[in-house]
């Protein structure tokens, strides 16, 4: 799944790939990600990412 690949890369501090650009644009358009810096604006997504980081 494209979104899970993007999230995995962001969690590991990697730069989104060319393949991720469509997903990033869609998430920014829906105001889930900020256009600059890929900061999550939805608290549920923030909590999910934080939980994933804590599990590693």
C-alpha positions in Angstrom: 0.0 0.0 0.0 1.4 3.4 -1.0 0.3 5.2 2.2 2.0 2.6 4.5 5.2 2.8 2.5 5.2 6.6 2.8 4.5 6.4 6.6 7.3 3.8 7.0 9.8 6.1 5.2 8.7 9.2 7.3 9.0 7.2 10.5 12.5 6.1 9.6 13.5 9.7 8.7 13.8 8.9 5.0 12.9 11.3 2.2 9.7 10.5 0.4 10.3 9.0 -3.0 9.0 10.1 -6.4 6.3 7.4 -6.0 5.2 9.0 -2.7 4.6 12.5 -4.3 1.0 11.6 -5.3 0.2 10.4 -1.8 1.8 13.4 -0.2 -0.2 15.8 -2.5 -3.4 14.0 -1.7 -2.8 14.1 2.1 -1.9 17.8 1.9 -5.0 18.5 -0.2 -7.1 16.8 2.5 -5.1 18.8 5.1 -3.8 15.7 6.8 -0.2 16.7 6.1 1.1 20.2 5.9 2.7 21.1 2.6 5.9 22.1 4.2 7.8 19.6 6.4 5.2 16.7 6.2 3.8 17.6 9.7 0.6 15.7 10.5 -2.3 17.9 11.4 -4.8 15.1 12.4 -4.4 14.2 16.1 -5.3 10.5 15.4 -2.6 10.2 12.8 -0.1 11.9 15.2 -1.0 9.4 17.9 -0.7 6.5 15.5 2.8 7.6 14.3 3.9 8.3 17.9 2.8 4.8 18.9 4.7 3.2 16.0 7.8 5.1 16.9 7.6 4.0 20.5 7.2 0.3 19.5 10.6 0.4 17.6 
